[in-house]
Structure formats: C-alpha cells, structure tokens
Amino acid sequence: MALTFNLVNSTPAGGRRARLFLPHQTVETPVFMPVGTQGTVKAVPQDALESLGAEIILGNTYHLYLRPGHEPIRRMGGLHRFISWPRALLTDSGGFQVFSLSQLRKVTEDGVQFRSHLDGSLHSFTPEHSIHVQIALGADICMSFDECTEYPASRSRAEESLRLTMAWAHRSLAHFRAHRQDVPWFDPKVCRTQCCFGIVQGGMYADLRRQCAERLIELDFDGYAIGGLSVGEPRELTLEMISEVLPLLPKDKPRYVMGVGYPDEIEQYARLGVDMMDCVLPTRAARHALLFTSEGRLNIKNKQFAEDQNPPDPACTCPVCRRYSRAYLRHLVQAGEPLAATLNSIHNLAFYLGIMQRVRASLASAPTPISIDP
Amino acid sequence: MALTFNLVNSTPAGGRRARLFLPHQTVETPVFMPVGTQGTVKAVPQDALESLGAEIILGNTYHLYLRPGHEPIRRMGGLHRFISWPRALLTDSGGFQVFSLSQLRKVTEDGVQFRSHLDGSLHSFTPEHSIHVQIALGADICMSFDECTEYPASRSRAEESLRLTMAWAHRSLAHFRAHRQDVPWFDPKVCRTQCCFGIVQGGMYADLRRQCAERLIELDFDGYAIGGLSVGEPRELTLEMISEVLPLLPKDKPRYVMGVGYPDEIEQYARLGVDMMDCVLPTRAARHALLFTSEGRLNIKNKQFAEDQNPPDPACTCPVCRRYSRAYLRHLVQAGEPLAATLNSIHNLAFYLGIMQRVRASLASAPTPISIDP
C-alpha cells in the first residue's frame, strides 16, 4: 500500500496544506510532531497530548532498541500498543542518536558499531538492522538509516557521508520492501503496513544536497526527509539547505525536516512547503522553565513572576493557561516540583501545535496560483 | 459560622457516614485527603485530582511559609486561588514539619525556634504565628499549633509535650477567634470563614491521650485531630491510642487521624469512626515504583513485569489502569521518565480514594443500632 498524501491547497511560496493518510491516523499537514524519545513525550501523559490535538508523535529507535528493546515491544504488539498511543507514530533510524549520544562510534561500510550510553555494552546498527528494529517497533513511518554529517564538515567528509547515506538508503529500502509485512499490526487483507522515508544528507553543501535528493527520488521512497540540520550551523544555512532541496522533491509526497526548530522557524519552513517537523525544543525548554508565548520567551523562574497572576500566555487557550498563573508555575519550578515540567511542557506543546494550526488555516485559505484554461 | 457536620448513618462499631460542609466543598466522609505539601500533590495535575474525586487536599504550612511565603499567597487571594484548587483545603499547623524537617529546633514555652531546611535561615513559630500564617493561606480548615512527641518518649517527656500542646491550643484558638475574619476569601454577609481543629497529643500513654482529649473538648474546637501517630510506633499502639480517644470525642464533630496510613489501616480506622485521614504514602510510594492494588503491593520495577500487558490493577477503573500496562509503567520507571511518578501516583490515589468510597457505601447501608420507642 503506497502512502496517500492529498494536497488540499498550495501557495505561490510553495506552502502546502495537505492530508497524510497513515494506518493509525489521518494527519493534517503541515504538522509539528512532539518527540517521545523513550516511548513518552517527557512528563506529558498521552491523554494530554490527545487533548492538545497531537496527531503524530516520534519515538527514538536508538533509545527503544536499548530499553526496553525492540523484541519485547514487538511481542507486545508494537509501540502503539506498548505506550497506549492509538494515533500515528514515526520512528527515526537511530542514526542521529548513535552519532550524538553513543560512545566509541565506529563507522564502516557495513554500518555503525557503538557502545550504549547506558551501560557501555557493544552494539551495531546496519541499515538492515535499523529497519528490522523499526519494523518491530511498528511506527506508521520508519526512516532510512543514514549517516549524519557533523557541523562543520569538510567537503570530502560530506561527500563520504553522502556516499554512505546513499548506499545505506538502497539497503534500507531493500530490507524494508522485503519485510514490511512483518510489522506487528500488519493486515494482509488491506495490505496495511508501514511506510518508509528517505533522508537527504550532504552537509552544508548545496550541490551535494541536491545530488542526494535526486538520487533518493529515483529510489521512490514514500516520503523524503532533510536530515543533518540543526546541528550547530547558522540559521541562514539551515534555510539555504532547505530551500535548495524542497523544489526538487516530488510534489505528491510528504517532506519532513528533522529536528527543527524555534517557533518562528517551524512557521517559516511550513510556509515554504515543509509538511512535517519534529523537535525536542518545546519539551526540553519547558523542563528548563522556558516558556514560549505570544509575548515572547519567558523564563518563568524569574523573580518578576513571583506574584504575577496572569496566565503564562494571555493569548493561549491551553489547559495550563486556562487554569494556572505565572506565579504558580514559578513556584513549582522554584520548589523543584515535578508538576512544573508537566505544565510547562503542555503549554509549550500547545504553543507549537497552535502555530501549525494557524499556518494550516492560512495555507488552506491562500489563493492558489491562477491557471488559465486554454 | 460553626462547622456543619451531618451524620448520615452510624454503625455499632462506631463507623460514621457523614457530610462535612466546608466553605469550598461539601466533603463526603470518611474521607482520605491527598497531601499537597508545597501547593501541589507531587506529580499530579489538579484536574487529575478532580477526576479522581478528591474533595479535599492538604497543604503544609511549614513548606508554604518558607516558600513562596504566606504573605505572597495572601496577596494573591489565598492558597485555593494560588494553586487553582476550587475544592476544600486543610493546612497543618507546621508543628510536625518543624519537628521532623528543620534543623536546630529549640522549643520554649513561647513556641519553636528553628532553622529552615532550605537555607538555614532562622525562624520561629508560636501558636499565634502558626494561626496567622494559616489564616493567610486560607484553607477551609486550619489546625491548632501542637508539639509532636517523638517515639519512643518517656512519660515525663510526653507529659511536658501534652502540657505545651494544651497551652498552645488555648493560644491558637484565641488567636484564631480574634482573626478568623482576616482569611483572604472572608465573606462578612454570611460570615464565611475557616474553621479550626484541635490536636490530641500525649505520646503512647492512653491516660494522657484521654486527658488531652477531654481538655481540648472544653475549648470547643470545630473538630478534633489525633496527632503524633505513625511516628514509628507498632501498629497495635496506633490502634490503641485511636481507640482510647475516639469514644471521648463529640459525636457531632469531625474526627481526623493525622498522617495514616496503609490501605488496610485507613479502612480499619474509618470503620471505627475516624472521619478524615491524610498520608503521603500513596504518592511517596508511587515515586518509588510501589503500587497498591487489589492483588497486593506491586514493585512495578520488578523484571517480572517487563512484558506484563495487564493493567496495574485489573480490578481498578482509574485512568491509568484503563489505559496503561504494567510493562509500560515498568519501562517508565526503568527509563527514569517523569511520567512514571505521575501515572503511579494517580493510580495509588485512585486506590486510596476507592477504598474510602467503598467504606462510605458500606457505612451508609449498615443497619443502625435499633432504638425502641417508649
């Protein structure tokens, strides 16, 4: 079953209002996907995510592979069932976490050897193994195993990384096509299964990015991601790489920029035609008392909020802003109370999801380029 | 306004099904009160407490006095408004936390000098000051300032503690009666304000306990608590002290045993005529991965639950048991995820509140002792 992706409207700037039909959820795009690293969006219960309107969340393959393990999750019916999340899920390939978290990483043609950040045990990920693990987890969307280029990287380093990523894309897709029916919730009657996205790498070299995109498209993935961004480069460079790649990608497939970004970034990229984004920023910032609001960023720990009875964001209608004051959130942070992380995270996610909701409304109503019938 | 406490039914064993009319909530008793030490029941959002049916929760005067301070809370309209909890609240006197948490405690006739466990700063609580702080916090029920006897304690130590507690009870009540109209939400039209409970001390000496109860009753508090229990004594002694005191207390006023207990204890005491209880156990145990269930206690961290897809308690209908498996809760604990504390706490509180709900139903339907009309 190929992925169904229906364009509702598009704008001259390239922005697209669309609908992504996944086995567990129809996702309205552009969409922001909260990150549920270890099978939980940190400090936020699943019902709160549902109330906020989250339609798809991420799980991290590296983390879930190490703990509790993909085989237990497969035996329990897959990640949806294990974490009790009936809507859509996406798993990354593990490549980025191996790159950023593991110790003694050793990259070969075959794959990556690494030591677990938890206990130092030795593991290896190949493209086949990453896909094998992702099929066991059974997200709606899995990702091709890629090699993430660090920033800054020399051209030869970026070329080598691109070469590996392409070789691994072929192997990922071959393994995926041979085994996609092994997903725990596979339904043979309707051929209901996962889909697989390719990842464009190429460092900060526009021609390498274009080359990678063109070659991946030949492989005919279900969707295309742009990876290896938000790794420390200046924001103009992020934008440049996205702008180089987007026009090359097929219009009838979803486009996903991984690991971005700040509130204004996700809005900007969505208006340029990015359909999917994910980032730990809203939840990580929340755990450090940083709130995103319509009035800018608030460090809710600041003394100025000690007796501020306004809601965190007066323009926000999330459950936190409807019920609690800045003074209370500040108190929870000051007192080291776990509720601080929960309430701050719920607000920040509401803020991110609210941005995308407004962008979707604006893209849906934007006039389409006039076409003159002959 | 005197406290209204309506008996619905009582049993030969002394158990009472009653209704406590407080300014912010009518509380069905016997009731278990979750503890919200620093203005939050640890890791549990207020709306989850409401869904569980919690009608009254505790705040700790010692903690809230130190942080954020009672004056800021008064200025913000009192604790109900500060923490956004519209139902009933009870504050303790601070006596127990000064006794158990603070450093360099020095007890004099006047009150207690102590150093904050947060920053070592010097503070003093007198009966007048404790009530002053509690009026500023503005819970529905405040508690007389008492001196908690450690366990074990010699008879002379217990006598001295009883003497102080009685002297302080007089002073607490005098201050309360003179200033009860200063509560932040005072309504002069209906004389809507707080009520104040006395605390029976006397260590583990039954005659001292009885003496304390009798003398407190003369002061005509709105309700009576039995304090200084669950301080390390064997459980038979706890029961003995409760059983000695209960028959002496006025039938038309609520009776509160402070700081108890295990699930079977709260049921036992409720059936003997205790109307109110509080304990950190359900939430503290939850944060240490201990679940109370109809099948006994589960250490959800245990490996045996790694692939157990049953709900934490198959007989429980709480939101956690309806949605999540033991395997998932175990994973959250193993992975150090904050959601573990939230979900475990919600379940344990549901278990405690469920016990009281069943006890109330059973007390309501118990045949009353037959009275033969002349």
Interface residues (C-beta under 8 A of the other chain):
Chain A: Q38 G39 T40 K42 A43 V44 P45 Q46 D47 H63 R67 P68 P72 R75 M76 F82 I83 S84 A306 E307 Q309 P319 R323 Y324 S325 A327 Y328 H331 L332 Q334 A335 E337 P338 L339 A341 T342 L343
Chain B: Q38 G39 T40 K42 A43 V44 P45 Q46 D47 H63 R67 P68 P72 R75 M76 F82 I83 S84 A306 E307 Q309 P319 R323 Y324 S325 A327 Y328 H331 L332 Q334 A335 E337 P338 L339 A341 T342 L343
